Amino acid sequence: MAPHSSLPSTPVSDLKAELRRGALARRDVLGADERSAAAARIAETVLAIPGLAEAPIVGAFWPIRSEVDPRPIIEGLFARGQRVALPKVTSDGLVFREWRAGEALVAGTFGLSEPRDDLPPLDPTALIVPLAAFDRRGQRIGYGRGYYDQAIERLSRNGPVLTIGIAFAVQEIEHVPAEPHDRPLDHMVTEAGIVPLARG
């Protein structure tokens, strides 16, 4: 899920944009077979993360371009009876709506595939989070609009939200220049497994 930024430029946002471009360029050169095999390994790891199986509703996303494909994760969630919600971009941020296997999606902004507007909004208690780049503190660089940081902050008002970022190993960077609104993720998963995170 990869909207582009049109927010005012700052030194930190400019640095993030440069780091984003580099990480996405590395991601883009991965072959289709390599990405597919990596997505399967990522799904196996994610589905085994403690606490995820207890989440009644899991927020996921529909992939675009060379993103990690989360559909193997979604299939695994369905197989064990969990509900899945996909995000819709609105003027108020992300709204999650339930998606069931086989349901058609509609074209949204930024080239995204989104659930229909007539479906009721849901608040997931776990999120599978897309990203452009990440570091070993659990910080991520998204796609420049802060949608997921806002969603995590909003959902967390209802109680704890388990957040799991998924990416290819080539998207790791040494240091994400985090800003006050950035929300570190609980887990980061690549095709190599769970990334050891150092907090602080």
N, C-alpha and C positions, 0 to 999 in steps of 0.2 A: 504494500500500500504506500504509494510514493508521491504525494503532492509536492509541488515545488514552492519555494518561498518567494513572497513578495513583501516581506516585512522590512522595516527600515534597517539599513546597514549599520552595524557597530563593529568595533575591532574584534569582539568575540564572535559575532555572527559571521564576519568575514573569514575568521580562522576556521570556524566550523564548516563553512561552505567549502573551503579548500580541502579540509580533511574528508568531508563527504564526497567530494569529487574523486579523490584518490581511492577511497574505499569502494565506491561504486564502479570505478574503472577496473579495479582488481576483480570485483564480482562479475562484471560483464564478460570477462575473458574466459570464465569457467564454461566448459562444454555442457551441453544439455544432459548427456548421460552422467557426467560428474555431478551436476546439480541434482539430478533425480536420485542417484544413489545416496548423496549426502542428505537429502530430505528424508529418505527412509530411515537413515541412522539417527537423524535428529528426532524424528517422531518416536522412535523406540525409547530414546533417552527421556524425552519430555513426558511421555505417558507414564514413566516410572517415577517421576518426581513426587516426593511425599506431599500429600495434601491436595494434589490436583484431582485425584479420583473422588474426593469428597465434595468438590465444587458442583453444585447442582446445575449451574449455568456457566459456561466458559465462553469468553469473548475471543474470537479468532479473527482472521481477515482473509480476503481473497487475493491471491498474489497477482502482481503485474511485473512485466519485464523480467529481470533476472533474479527477483527475490527468491528466498527459500520458499518452496511450496509447502504451505501448512496443511494441505488437504489430507496427507497421510495421518496427521495428528487428528484432524476432524473425524476421519473415518474411525480411528481408534476410540475417540470419545463416544461416537454414536454406538460403536460395538459394545461398550459397557454401560449404555443407557443414559449417558449424559446429554444435556441439551447444549446447543451451540448458538451463539448470537454473533452476528456480523455487524460491523459499524457502517453508519451512514454519516457522511460529512454534512453538517448543517451550519447555519450562521451562529448557532449556540455551541458548536463543538460536535463531538462524536455522539451519536445516538445509536445504541445497540438494539437490534431487532432479531428475533429468533429466526434461524434458518434450518430447514429440514432437508435431508438428502433428496436430491432431484428437483427441488424447487428452482424455478427460474430466478435469476438475478436481473437487476435493471442497471442501465448505464448511469453512473454518477459523475460527479466532478472529478477532474484530474485523471480521467480514463479509468476510474475505479468501477468495479462491479459491486453493487450494493443490494441489500434486501428491499422489498417493496415498502412503500410509505404506509400502506394500510395495515401493516403488521404492528402489534403493540410493542412499545419500547420495554426493554428488560435491563436490569442492572446485574452484570456478571460479577461473580466473586473471585474469578481468576481470569487473567488475560494472557493470550499469546500475542506478543508485541513485535511488530516489524521494526527494522532499523537499518540505517545506512552504515554506521560504524559503532564500535563499542570498546570499552577498556575493562581492565580487571578490577575496577571498583564498582562495576555494575552500572556505570554511566553509559548513556547511548547518545548518539547523534541521530536524530530522526530526519525528517525531510523538510524541516524548516518552519513549520507552522505551530508546533507545540500541541497538536491535537491530543496525543497520548498522555503527555504530562498533565494536561487539563482533565482528561478523562480519569486518570488514576487519582488525581486529587479529589475529583467529585465523587467517584465511587467509594473512595476510602472514608468518606463521611458516614457511610452506612456500616462500616466495619472493615476488617482487614481484607485486602485484595492481593491475591497471589499473582505476581507478575513474572512472566517468563519471556525473555527475549530470545529470538532465534535468528541465526546468521551463519554464514560460512566463515571458516577460520580466517580467510584472507581479509575479512572486514575488521579484524581486531587492530586497534591502534594503541600506542603507548599511553596516551593521556587524552581524555575528553575534557575540553575546557568548560566545565560545568558552570551553569548560572543558577541563581537562587530558585528559579522555577523548575529546574530539571529534577526529575524524580528517578533515583537509582532503582534498578530492577532487582528483584529477589534472586533470580537465577538467569544465567546466560548459557545458552546451549549452541554448540556447533557440531559438525559432523565428527569431531574428535571427542565429544562428550560434554559433560558439564564443565564449564570454565570455572576454575577456582577464583573466587572473588575475595579481594582484600578490602575491607571497609575502612573508611577514615582517610 
